[in-house]
Amino acid sequence: MPQNQWVRKGKMALTRHKFNREAIWAKIETVQQLAPASASTEYNQILKTLLEGNMEPQGLMPWSSNYTFLVRIVADNDISLLGIYKPGDGERPLWDFPDQTLSLREFTSYLISQVLGWPKIPPTIIRDGTHGIGSVQHFVNAEYEAHYFNMRDMPDFIEDFRQMALFDYIANNADRKGGHCLKGTDDQIWAIDHGLTFHTEPKLRTVIWEFSDEPIAKTYLQDLCRLQVLMQGLELCQVLADLISPREIEAFKKRINLLVSTGQFPALAPGRNVPYPPI
């Protein structure tokens, strides 16, 4: 069907002023100031290009639940890169998540990963695009035959998956499929697809349960404690205030507090705890 037939006017169209370039870059800069001292700003040029460059749609991504586009972003300095664009108006309505908020949760997940220092989530921003406000994430050149189930026993990647397991708990990720763990051609493990996150009710569904009840390593616990302290202040909460609801922010704080207090990876709970399909 013609692409303009699926575009719906909604609250995303009413909040463009909240997601202009200056507002989004201010959030990124604040988060970088709150990040660990060892954090790098090596992806700032990519973030700037994603945010400010001209968007050229390349086509729809296959097998996506929502309208998801491969786009080329071209900056004024002729830097060009590929991105994954998920417009809010192209999201399929869900019974348990507010309409047109999944792209905001993608950006929220990226920001929190930067504050923690892990896991590796590709540079992600919010911007106005060819189909309205949505998230744009740097495209990962990946080895697409690789996924969690054929990488989980590789010693080089164990810590990446531990990081994802902890992050998915505090973000309340309802959709950590095996295929959402990418092995880039740079041999880095990247976590993608974080639209179903930060719900107020327990929604954790993941394929990564190998670490259940393990003690959390001291370095990760220190990172979580630092995040806990930051979430008790105003600065980080103000960054998140336009992206997730006050109740979702409070639920996020409670999940962080629980991990810090127990010092253990989350236990496998009864009920549905693995997404479908698992890959």
Phi and psi in degrees as GROMACS dihedral restraints (atoms count N, CA, C in turn):
[ dihedral_restraints ]
;  ai    aj    ak    al  type     phi  dphi    fc
    3     4     5     6     1   -55.9    20    10
    4     5     6     7     1   140.5    20    10
    6     7     8     9     1   -60.9    20    10
    7     8     9    10     1   -32.5    20    10
    9    10    11    12     1   -72.3    20    10
   10    11    12    13     1    -9.1    20    10
   12    13    14    15     1   -76.2    20    10
   13    14    15    16     1   -23.4    20    10
   15    16    17    18     1   -91.7    20    10
   16    17    18    19     1   -12.3    20    10
   18    19    20    21     1   -72.0    20    10
   19    20    21    22     1   124.5    20    10
   21    22    23    24     1  -112.0    20    10
   22    23    24    25     1   138.2    20    10
   24    25    26    27     1   -77.3    20    10
   25    26    27    28     1   132.6    20    10
   27    28    29    30     1  -155.4    20    10
   28    29    30    31     1  -161.7    20    10
   30    31    32    33     1   -67.7    20    10
   31    32    33    34     1   -20.9    20    10
   33    34    35    36     1   -61.8    20    10
   34    35    36    37     1   -36.8    20    10
   36    37    38    39     1   -67.8    20    10
   37    38    39    40     1   -22.8    20    10
   39    40    41    42     1   -90.0    20    10
   40    41    42    43     1    -7.0    20    10
   42    43    44    45     1  -121.9    20    10
   43    44    45    46     1    24.1    20    10
   45    46    47    48     1   -58.4    20    10
   46    47    48    49     1   -33.6    20    10
   48    49    50    51     1   -63.2    20    10
   49    50    51    52     1   -26.5    20    10
   51    52    53    54     1   -76.0    20    10
   52    53    54    55     1   -21.7    20    10
   54    55    56    57     1  -120.0    20    10
   55    56    57    58     1    33.1    20    10
   57    58    59    60     1   -74.2    20    10
   58    59    60    61     1   169.1    20    10
   60    61    62    63     1   -58.7    20    10
   61    62    63    64     1   -41.9    20    10
   63    64    65    66     1   -65.1    20    10
   64    65    66    67     1   -40.9    20    10
   66    67    68    69     1   -66.6    20    10
   67    68    69    70     1   -41.3    20    10
   69    70    71    72     1   -69.0    20    10
   70    71    72    73     1   -42.2    20    10
   72    73    74    75     1   -66.3    20    10
   73    74    75    76     1   -33.5    20    10
   75    76    77    78     1   -62.4    20    10
   76    77    78    79     1   -39.2    20    10
   78    79    80    81     1   -63.8    20    10
   79    80    81    82     1   -43.4    20    10
   81    82    83    84     1   -63.5    20    10
   82    83    84    85     1   -43.5    20    10
   84    85    86    87     1   -65.0    20    10
   85    86    87    88     1   -40.8    20    10
   87    88    89    90     1   -61.7    20    10
   88    89    90    91     1   -45.2    20    10
   90    91    92    93     1   -63.6    20    10
   91    92    93    94     1   -38.2    20    10
   93    94    95    96     1   -64.7    20    10
   94    95    96    97     1   -33.0    20    10
   96    97    98    99     1   -70.0    20    10
   97    98    99   100     1   -26.9    20    10
   99   100   101   102     1   -91.4    20    10
  100   101   102   103     1    -8.4    20    10
  102   103   104   105     1   -71.7    20    10
  103   104   105   106     1   164.6    20    10
  105   106   107   108     1   -57.3    20    10
  106   107   108   109     1   152.6    20    10
  108   109   110   111     1   -58.9    20    10
  109   110   111   112     1   -27.9    20    10
  111   112   113   114     1   -82.0    20    10
  112   113   114   115     1    -4.2    20    10
  114   115   116   117     1   -65.6    20    10
  115   116   117   118     1   146.8    20    10
  117   118   119   120     1  -104.9    20    10
  118   119   120   121     1   151.6    20    10
  120   121   122   123     1  -107.2    20    10
  121   122   123   124     1    27.4    20    10
  123   124   125   126     1   -64.6    20    10
  124   125   126   127     1   -20.1    20    10
  126   127   128   129     1   -96.7    20    10
  127   128   129   130     1    10.6    20    10
  129   130   131   132     1   -63.4    20    10
  130   131   132   133     1   -37.0    20    10
  132   133   134   135     1   -65.5    20    10
  133   134   135   136     1   -38.1    20    10
  135   136   137   138     1   -64.1    20    10
  136   137   138   139     1   -45.9    20    10
  138   139   140   141     1   -60.2    20    10
  139   140   141   142     1   -43.7    20    10
  141   142   143   144     1   -61.8    20    10
  142   143   144   145     1   -42.6    20    10
  144   145   146   147     1   -65.3    20    10
  145   146   147   148     1   -45.4    20    10
  147   148   149   150     1   -57.5    20    10
  148   149   150   151     1   -38.8    20    10
  150   151   152   153     1   -78.9    20    10
  151   152   153   154     1   -37.8    20    10
  153   154   155   156     1  -111.2    20    10
  154   155   156   157     1   -16.5    20    10
  156   157   158   159     1   -73.2    20    10
  157   158   159   160     1   165.0    20    10
  159   160   161   162     1   -77.5    20    10
  160   161   162   163     1   133.8    20    10
  162   163   164   165     1   -94.7    20    10
  163   164   165   166     1   126.8    20    10
  165   166   167   168     1  -122.5    20    10
  166   167   168   169     1   104.2    20    10
  168   169   170   171     1   -60.7    20    10
  169   170   171   172     1   137.5    20    10
  171   172   173   174     1  -107.4    20    10
  172   173   174   175     1   -19.0    20    10
  174   175   176   177     1   145.9    20    10
  175   176   177   178     1   167.9    20    10
  177   178   179   180     1   -76.2    20    10
  178   179   180   181     1   142.1    20    10
  180   181   182   183     1   -78.8    20    10
  181   182   183   184     1   134.6    20    10
  183   184   185   186     1   -73.9    20    10
  184   185   186   187     1   155.5    20    10
  186   187   188   189     1    65.2    20    10
  187   188   189   190     1    22.9    20    10
  189   190   191   192     1   -93.3    20    10
  190   191   192   193     1   142.8    20    10
  192   193   194   195     1   -69.4    20    10
  193   194   195   196     1   -30.8    20    10
  195   196   197   198     1  -120.4    20    10
  196   197   198   199     1   169.6    20    10
  198   199   200   201     1   -67.7    20    10
  199   200   201   202     1   116.4    20    10
  201   202   203   204     1  -132.2    20    10
  202   203   204   205     1   126.8    20    10
  204   205   206   207     1  -116.0    20    10
  205   206   207   208     1   139.3    20    10
  207   208   209   210     1   -83.0    20    10
  208   209   210   211     1   126.5    20    10
  210   211   212   213     1  -129.4    20    10
  211   212   213   214     1   153.0    20    10
  213   214   215   216     1  -104.3    20    10
  214   215   216   217     1   131.9    20    10
  216   217   218   219     1  -110.6    20    10
  217   218   219   220     1   123.1    20    10
  219   220   221   222     1  -118.1    20    10
  220   221   222   223     1   122.5    20    10
  222   223   224   225     1   -89.8    20    10
  223   224   225   226     1   166.3    20    10
  225   226   227   228     1   -62.2    20    10
  226   227   228   229     1   -26.5    20    10
  228   229   230   231     1   -88.8    20    10
  229   230   231   232     1    16.2    20    10
  231   232   233   234     1    71.4    20    10
  232   233   234   235     1     7.5    20    10
  234   235   236   237     1   -68.3    20    10
  235   236   237   238     1   134.9    20    10
  237   238   239   240     1  -133.3    20    10
  238   239   240   241     1   136.8    20    10
  240   241   242   243     1  -149.1    20    10
  241   242   243   244     1   164.5    20    10
  243   244   245   246     1   -96.5    20    10
  244   245   246   247     1   147.6    20    10
  246   247   248   249     1  -141.5    20    10
  247   248   249   250     1   165.1    20    10
  249   250   251   252     1  -108.9    20    10
  250   251   252   253     1   116.3    20    10
  252   253   254   255     1  -107.0    20    10
  253   254   255   256     1   122.5    20    10
  255   256   257   258     1  -121.7    20    10
  256   257   258   259     1    92.5    20    10
  258   259   260   261     1   -70.6    20    10
  259   260   261   262     1   140.7    20    10
  261   262   263   264     1   -60.0    20    10
  262   263   264   265     1   -35.2    20    10
  264   265   266   267     1   -72.1    20    10
  265   266   267   268     1    -9.5    20    10
  267   268   269   270     1  -100.2    20    10
  268   269   270   271     1     8.0    20    10
  270   271   272   273     1   -80.3    20    10
  271   272   273   274     1   134.7    20    10
  273   274   275   276     1   -72.9    20    10
  274   275   276   277     1   128.2    20    10
  276   277   278   279     1   -59.4    20    10
  277   278   279   280     1   138.4    20    10
  279   280   281   282     1  -118.5    20    10
  280   281   282   283     1   151.2    20    10
  282   283   284   285     1   -74.1    20    10
  283   284   285   286     1   -24.9    20    10
  285   286   287   288     1  -112.0    20    10
  286   287   288   289     1    -5.4    20    10
  288   289   290   291     1  -120.3    20    10
  289   290   291   292     1   139.1    20    10
  291   292   293   294     1   -58.3    20    10
  292   293   294   295     1   144.4    20    10
  294   295   296   297     1   -59.4    20    10
  295   296   297   298     1   144.4    20    10
  297   298   299   300     1    58.0    20    10
  298   299   300   301     1    36.4    20    10
  300   301   302   303     1  -119.8    20    10
  301   302   303   304     1    -4.8    20    10
  303   304   305   306     1   -66.1    20    10
  304   305   306   307     1   -38.3    20    10
  306   307   308   309     1   -65.3    20    10
  307   308   309   310     1   -33.8    20    10
  309   310   311   312     1   -66.8    20    10
  310   311   312   313     1   -33.3    20    10
  312   313   314   315     1   -72.0    20    10
  313   314   315   316     1   -31.2    20    10
  315   316   317   318     1   -60.7    20    10
  316   317   318   319     1   -46.5    20    10
  318   319   320   321     1   -67.7    20    10
  319   320   321   322     1   -41.6    20    10
  321   322   323   324     1   -57.8    20    10
  322   323   324   325     1   -44.3    20    10
  324   325   326   327     1   -60.6    20    10
  325   326   327   328     1   -43.0    20    10
  327   328   329   330     1   -61.2    20    10
  328   329   330   331     1   -45.5    20    10
  330   331   332   333     1   -61.5    20    10
  331   332   333   334     1   -43.5    20    10
  333   334   335   336     1   -66.9    20    10
  334   335   336   337     1   -36.6    20    10
  336   337   338   339     1   -62.3    20    10
  337   338   339   340     1   -32.9    20    10
  339   340   341   342     1   -73.1    20    10
  340   341   342   343     1   -36.8    20    10
  342   343   344   345     1   -65.5    20    10
  343   344   345   346     1   -42.3    20    10
  345   346   347   348     1   -72.1    20    10
  346   347   348   349     1   -37.7    20    10
  348   349   350   351     1    97.7    20    10
  349   350   351   352     1     1.4    20    10
  351   352   353   354     1  -165.6    20    10
  352   353   354   355     1   163.5    20    10
  354   355   356   357     1   -74.9    20    10
  355   356   357   358     1  -179.2    20    10
  357   358   359   360     1   -80.1    20    10
  358   359   360   361     1   109.6    20    10
  360   361   362   363     1  -113.7    20    10
  361   362   363   364     1   131.4    20    10
  363   364   365   366     1   -57.3    20    10
  364   365   366   367     1   147.9    20    10
  366   367   368   369     1   -48.5    20    10
  367   368   369   370     1   130.2    20    10
  369   370   371   372     1  -137.6    20    10
  370   371   372   373     1   138.5    20    10
  372   373   374   375     1  -136.4    20    10
  373   374   375   376     1   173.3    20    10
  375   376   377   378     1  -116.2    20    10
  376   377   378   379     1   135.3    20    10
  378   379   380   381     1  -158.4    20    10
  379   380   381   382     1   168.1    20    10
  381   382   383   384     1   -82.8    20    10
  382   383   384   385     1   132.1    20    10
  384   385   386   387     1  -130.5    20    10
  385   386   387   388     1  -162.9    20    10
  387   388   389   390     1   -65.5    20    10
  388   389   390   391     1   -20.5    20    10
  390   391   392   393     1  -125.0    20    10
  391   392   393   394     1    30.1    20    10
  393   394   395   396     1    98.2    20    10
  394   395   396   397     1  -172.3    20    10
  396   397   398   399     1   -63.9    20    10
  397   398   399   400     1   135.5    20    10
  399   400   401   402     1  -170.1    20    10
  400   401   402   403     1   176.3    20    10
  402   403   404   405     1   -86.7    20    10
  403   404   405   406     1   146.8    20    10
  405   406   407   408     1  -130.1    20    10
  406   407   408   409     1   123.2    20    10
  408   409   410   411     1  -118.6    20    10
  409   410   411   412     1   138.1    20    10
  411   412   413   414     1   -58.1    20    10
  412   413   414   415     1   130.3    20    10
  414   415   416   417     1   -70.8    20    10
  415   416   417   418     1   130.4    20    10
  417   418   419   420     1   -95.2    20    10
  418   419   420   421     1   120.1    20    10
  420   421   422   423     1   -73.8    20    10
  421   422   423   424     1   109.2    20    10
  423   424   425   426     1  -122.7    20    10
  424   425   426   427     1   159.6    20    10
  426   427   428   429     1   -86.0    20    10
  427   428   429   430     1    99.0    20    10
  429   430   431   432     1   -75.7    20    10
  430   431   432   433     1    -7.1    20    10
  432   433   434   435     1   -82.9    20    10
  433   434   435   436     1   -10.6    20    10
  435   436   437   438     1   -90.2    20    10
  436   437   438   439     1   136.8    20    10
  438   439   440   441     1  -153.0    20    10
  439   440   441   442     1   177.5    20    10
  441   442   443   444     1   -53.6    20    10
  442   443   444   445     1   -42.7    20    10
  444   445   446   447     1   -69.2    20    10
  445   446   447   448     1   -24.8    20    10
  447   448   449   450     1  -105.8    20    10
  448   449   450   451     1    10.5    20    10
  450   451   452   453     1  -121.1    20    10
  451   452   453   454     1   -13.0    20    10
  453   454   455   456     1   -65.6    20    10
  454   455   456   457     1   -22.7    20    10
  456   457   458   459     1   -95.6    20    10
  457   458   459   460     1     4.3    20    10
  459   460   461   462     1   -83.3    20    10
  460   461   462   463     1   118.8    20    10
  462   463   464   465     1   -54.7    20    10
  463   464   465   466     1   -33.1    20    10
  465   466   467   468     1   -64.4    20    10
  466   467   468   469     1   -20.0    20    10
  468   469   470   471     1  -112.6    20    10
  469   470   471   472     1     0.3    20    10
  471   472   473   474     1   -58.2    20    10
  472   473   474   475     1   -43.6    20    10
  474   475   476   477     1   -68.1    20    10
  475   476   477   478     1   -33.7    20    10
  477   478   479   480     1   -59.9    20    10
  478   479   480   481     1   -41.4    20    10
  480   481   482   483     1   -75.0    20    10
  481   482   483   484     1   -31.4    20    10
  483   484   485   486     1   -62.0    20    10
  484   485   486   487     1   -44.2    20    10
  486   487   488   489     1   -60.3    20    10
  487   488   489   490     1   -43.7    20    10
  489   490   491   492     1   -62.6    20    10
  490   491   492   493     1   -41.6    20    10
  492   493   494   495     1   -61.5    20    10
  493   494   495   496     1   -42.2    20    10
  495   496   497   498     1   -68.3    20    10
  496   497   498   499     1   -45.0    20    10
  498   499   500   501     1   -61.4    20    10
  499   500   501   502     1   -44.4    20    10
  501   502   503   504     1   -62.0    20    10
  502   503   504   505     1   -31.9    20    10
  504   505   506   507     1   -68.6    20    10
  505   506   507   508     1   -50.6    20    10
  507   508   509   510     1   -69.9    20    10
  508   509   510   511     1   -30.1    20    10
  510   511   512   513     1   -83.7    20    10
  511   512   513   514     1    -8.8    20    10
  513   514   515   516     1    58.1    20    10
  514   515   516   517     1    50.4    20    10
  516   517   518   519     1   -74.0    20    10
  517   518   519   520     1   119.8    20    10
  519   520   521   522     1   -92.7    20    10
  520   521   522   523     1     8.5    20    10
  522   523   524   525     1  -151.2    20    10
  523   524   525   526     1    49.0    20    10
  525   526   527   528     1   -87.6    20    10
  526   527   528   529     1    82.8    20    10
  528   529   530   531     1   -78.6    20    10
  529   530   531   532     1   162.0    20    10
  531   532   533   534     1   -61.1    20    10
  532   533   534   535     1   -33.3    20    10
  534   535   536   537     1   -77.1    20    10
  535   536   537   538     1    -3.8    20    10
  537   538   539   540     1   -91.7    20    10
  538   539   540   541     1     9.7    20    10
  540   541   542   543     1  -115.0    20    10
  541   542   543   544     1   103.5    20    10
  543   544   545   546     1   -99.1    20    10
  544   545   546   547     1   142.1    20    10
  546   547   548   549     1  -101.7    20    10
  547   548   549   550     1   110.1    20    10
  549   550   551   552     1   -71.9    20    10
  550   551   552   553     1   161.7    20    10
  552   553   554   555     1   -66.1    20    10
  553   554   555   556     1   -10.6    20    10
  555   556   557   558     1   -87.2    20    10
  556   557   558   559     1     6.0    20    10
  558   559   560   561     1    67.6    20    10
  559   560   561   562     1    15.5    20    10
  561   562   563   564     1   -93.6    20    10
  562   563   564   565     1   149.1    20    10
  564   565   566   567     1   -96.3    20    10
  565   566   567   568     1   123.8    20    10
  567   568   569   570     1  -115.5    20    10
  568   569   570   571     1   137.8    20    10
  570   571   572   573     1   -99.6    20    10
  571   572   573   574     1   128.5    20    10
  573   574   575   576     1  -130.2    20    10
  574   575   576   577     1   171.9    20    10
  576   577   578   579     1    63.2    20    10
  577   578   579   580     1    81.0    20    10
  579   580   581   582     1  -121.0    20    10
  580   581   582   583     1    34.4    20    10
  582   583   584   585     1   -73.2    20    10
  583   584   585   586     1   -29.5    20    10
  585   586   587   588     1   -99.5    20    10
  586   587   588   589     1    67.6    20    10
  588   589   590   591     1  -133.7    20    10
  589   590   591   592     1   165.3    20    10
  591   592   593   594     1    64.7    20    10
  592   593   594   595     1    27.6    20    10
  594   595   596   597     1   -71.1    20    10
  595   596   597   598     1   156.9    20    10
  597   598   599   600     1   -75.8    20    10
  598   599   600   601     1   -30.1    20    10
  600   601   602   603     1   -93.6    20    10
  601   602   603   604     1   153.4    20    10
  603   604   605   606     1   -60.2    20    10
  604   605   606   607     1   121.9    20    10
  606   607   608   609     1  -131.8    20    10
  607   608   609   610     1     6.2    20    10
  609   610   611   612     1   -57.6    20    10
  610   611   612   613     1   117.3    20    10
  612   613   614   615     1  -134.1    20    10
  613   614   615   616     1   118.0    20    10
  615   616   617   618     1  -150.4    20    10
  616   617   618   619     1   155.6    20    10
  618   619   620   621     1   -90.1    20    10
  619   620   621   622     1    -5.1    20    10
  621   622   623   624     1   -98.8    20    10
  622   623   624   625     1    88.5    20    10
  624   625   626   627     1  -118.8    20    10
  625   626   627   628     1     7.9    20    10
  627   628   629   630     1   -63.0    20    10
  628   629   630   631     1   -23.2    20    10
  630   631   632   633     1  -101.4    20    10
  631   632   633   634     1    10.2    20    10
  633   634   635   636     1   -51.3    20    10
  634   635   636   637     1   131.9    20    10
  636   637   638   639     1    69.9    20    10
  637   638   639   640     1     1.5    20    10
  639   640   641   642     1   -68.6    20    10
  640   641   642   643     1   148.8    20    10
  642   643   644   645     1   -64.7    20    10
  643   644   645   646     1   141.3    20    10
  645   646   647   648     1   -78.8    20    10
  646   647   648   649     1   131.2    20    10
  648   649   650   651     1   -59.1    20    10
  649   650   651   652     1   148.4    20    10
  651   652   653   654     1   -55.8    20    10
  652   653   654   655     1   -41.1    20    10
  654   655   656   657     1   -65.3    20    10
  655   656   657   658     1   -39.5    20    10
  657   658   659   660     1   -70.5    20    10
  658   659   660   661     1   -36.8    20    10
  660   661   662   663     1   -65.1    20    10
  661   662   663   664     1   -37.9    20    10
  663   664   665   666     1   -63.7    20    10
  664   665   666   667     1   -40.4    20    10
  666   667   668   669     1   -63.2    20    10
  667   668   669   670     1   -41.6    20    10
  669   670   671   672     1   -66.9    20    10
  670   671   672   673     1   -38.1    20    10
  672   673   674   675     1   -64.0    20    10
  673   674   675   676     1   -39.9    20    10
  675   676   677   678     1   -64.0    20    10
  676   677   678   679     1   -42.6    20    10
  678   679   680   681     1   -62.3    20    10
  679   680   681   682     1   -40.2    20    10
  681   682   683   684     1   -58.5    20    10
  682   683   684   685     1   -45.2    20    10
  684   685   686   687     1   -64.8    20    10
  685   686   687   688     1   -43.0    20    10
  687   688   689   690     1   -63.1    20    10
  688   689   690   691     1   -35.5    20    10
  690   691   692   693     1   -75.3    20    10
  691   692   693   694     1   -12.1    20    10
  693   694   695   696     1   -83.7    20    10
  694   695   696   697     1   -15.2    20    10
  696   697   698   699     1   -94.4    20    10
  697   698   699   700     1  -172.2    20    10
  699   700   701   702     1   -95.0    20    10
  700   701   702   703     1   -33.0    20    10
  702   703   704   705     1   -60.9    20    10
  703   704   705   706     1   -52.0    20    10
  705   706   707   708     1   -69.9    20    10
  706   707   708   709     1   -37.8    20    10
  708   709   710   711     1   -62.8    20    10
  709   710   711   712     1   -35.0    20    10
  711   712   713   714     1   -68.5    20    10
  712   713   714   715     1   -34.4    20    10
  714   715   716   717     1   -61.1    20    10
  715   716   717   718     1   -39.7    20    10
  717   718   719   720     1   -83.4    20    10
  718   719   720   721     1   -14.9    20    10
  720   721   722   723     1   -61.7    20    10
  721   722   723   724     1   -31.0    20    10
  723   724   725   726     1   -85.2    20    10
  724   725   726   727     1    -4.9    20    10
  726   727   728   729     1  -108.9    20    10
  727   728   729   730     1   -41.0    20    10
  729   730   731   732     1  -131.6    20    10
  730   731   732   733     1   163.4    20    10
  732   733   734   735     1   -78.2    20    10
  733   734   735   736     1   162.6    20    10
  735   736   737   738     1   -56.5    20    10
  736   737   738   739     1   -40.3    20    10
  738   739   740   741     1   -65.1    20    10
  739   740   741   742     1   -36.9    20    10
  741   742   743   744     1   -68.8    20    10
  742   743   744   745     1   -34.9    20    10
  744   745   746   747     1   -64.7    20    10
  745   746   747   748     1   -43.3    20    10
  747   748   749   750     1   -64.5    20    10
  748   749   750   751     1   -40.7    20    10
  750   751   752   753     1   -64.9    20    10
  751   752   753   754     1   -37.6    20    10
  753   754   755   756     1   -60.0    20    10
  754   755   756   757     1   -45.9    20    10
  756   757   758   759     1   -58.5    20    10
  757   758   759   760     1   -42.4    20    10
  759   760   761   762     1   -64.5    20    10
  760   761   762   763     1   -38.6    20    10
  762   763   764   765     1   -67.2    20    10
  763   764   765   766     1   -39.0    20    10
  765   766   767   768     1   -62.4    20    10
  766   767   768   769     1   -47.0    20    10
  768   769   770   771     1   -58.5    20    10
  769   770   771   772     1   -40.0    20    10
  771   772   773   774     1   -65.7    20    10
  772   773   774   775     1   -44.7    20    10
  774   775   776   777     1   -62.4    20    10
  775   776   777   778     1   -42.8    20    10
  777   778   779   780     1   -64.8    20    10
  778   779   780   781     1   -41.0    20    10
  780   781   782   783     1   -70.7    20    10
  781   782   783   784     1   -36.6    20    10
  783   784   785   786     1   -83.9    20    10
  784   785   786   787     1   -32.3    20    10
  786   787   788   789     1    67.4    20    10
  787   788   789   790     1    20.6    20    10
  789   790   791   792     1  -131.3    20    10
  790   791   792   793     1   152.9    20    10
  792   793   794   795     1   -62.5    20    10
  793   794   795   796     1   150.2    20    10
  795   796   797   798     1   -62.1    20    10
  796   797   798   799     1   145.7    20    10
  798   799   800   801     1   -82.7    20    10
  799   800   801   802     1   153.0    20    10
  801   802   803   804     1   -70.1    20    10
  802   803   804   805     1   117.4    20    10
  804   805   806   807     1   -92.7    20    10
  805   806   807   808     1   156.4    20    10
  807   808   809   810     1   -66.2    20    10
  808   809   810   811     1   159.5    20    10
  810   811   812   813     1    98.0    20    10
  811   812   813   814     1  -166.5    20    10
  813   814   815   816     1   -77.0    20    10
  814   815   816   817     1   112.6    20    10
  816   817   818   819     1  -130.8    20    10
  817   818   819   820     1     8.6    20    10
  819   820   821   822     1  -127.1    20    10
  820   821   822   823     1   133.9    20    10
  822   823   824   825     1   -72.7    20    10
  823   824   825   826     1   160.2    20    10
  825   826   827   828     1  -125.2    20    10
  826   827   828   829     1   133.7    20    10
  828   829   830   831     1   -71.9    20    10
  829   830   831   832     1   158.9    20    10
  831   832   833   834     1   -69.9    20    10
  832   833   834   835     1   -19.1    20    10
